[in-house]
């Protein structure tokens, strides 16, 4: 199996005494001769019956210089290790090692195969680590669809914790109205939805965990005439222009219901816009009023961008919650994110509702 090499002395007739490793030259040409018989095909590892044990033994030779030490490191008998390498050399038709005393010296081909064996074993170890992380919910991709208003602060808290504790979970946040988000959930574009149930009941079975009703506030520019006084009545607010979400939205519908319940005429100066940037630009340049979710408004108020007007009535809309598709099992990473959401949203109930 292995070629044993002995040093030979050759004295050049013209250059005097010099030591030349004839055995090394023989080894090189023997290897070239063996390799010249046939090239390895695309599936040489199948034809050579390459096994994981071969890779492990090759890697052991990179750490130990003798066959005995390499075999013992793998819990193998020396004859079994010798046969394993011999069979591989025979099947590949390439000499991989030569013996110098008890030392195993890799040929050029042996060095190449050993180097790649180490890479393959390292990739297998990385695969083990990644699969364990996947099973434990420490790695993966999770897409969350969320309405803008009531979830902003809690979602931001969850993102901060996830980035610190689970940096290998890739998080994607998508926003929009509940109806659009619900369709994304059904279509599989998002894994978790934070929003309201659709107005029209859906035939798709979902798990729904109610969190809370959304409290709305009336917001205006920081220097608005009503910002320094109050609380204000709905009738007083009706005298100012408004910028609201499009007709049919839940917040606008609830505002119109309040005016009708109190037998007050609806405001006549209303601009419709679903853009928060447009709304913010408009109210800071006018005396217009708008409706915002209380958590989002508090965040903007802390930045000094808006003022929350004191009012003498409560203003809540339909409850919102967390939804997943019941027939689609959540990934381990999604379960991790769900746990973090429960930690960051204290109002979340303990049991889901179907």
Secondary structure, DSSP 4 states (H G I P E B T S, - for coil): -PEE----EEEETTTEEEE--HHHHHHHHHHHHHHHH----TTHHHHTT--HHHHHHHHHHTT-SBHHHHHHHTT--HHHHHHHHHHHHHHHT---EEEETTEEEE-HHHHHHHHHHHHHHHHHHHHHHHHHHHHTTSSEEEEEEE-SSTTHHHHHHHHHHHHHH-TTEEEEEEE--HHHHHHHHHHTS-SEEEEPPPSSPPSS-EEEEEEEEEEEEEEE-TT-TTTTS--B-HHHHTTS-EEESPTT-HHHHHHHHHHHHTT-PPPS-EEE---HHHHHHHHHTSS-BEEEEHHHHHHHHHTTS-EEPPBSS--EEEEEEEEEETTSPPPHHHHHHHHHHHHH-TT--SS-B-
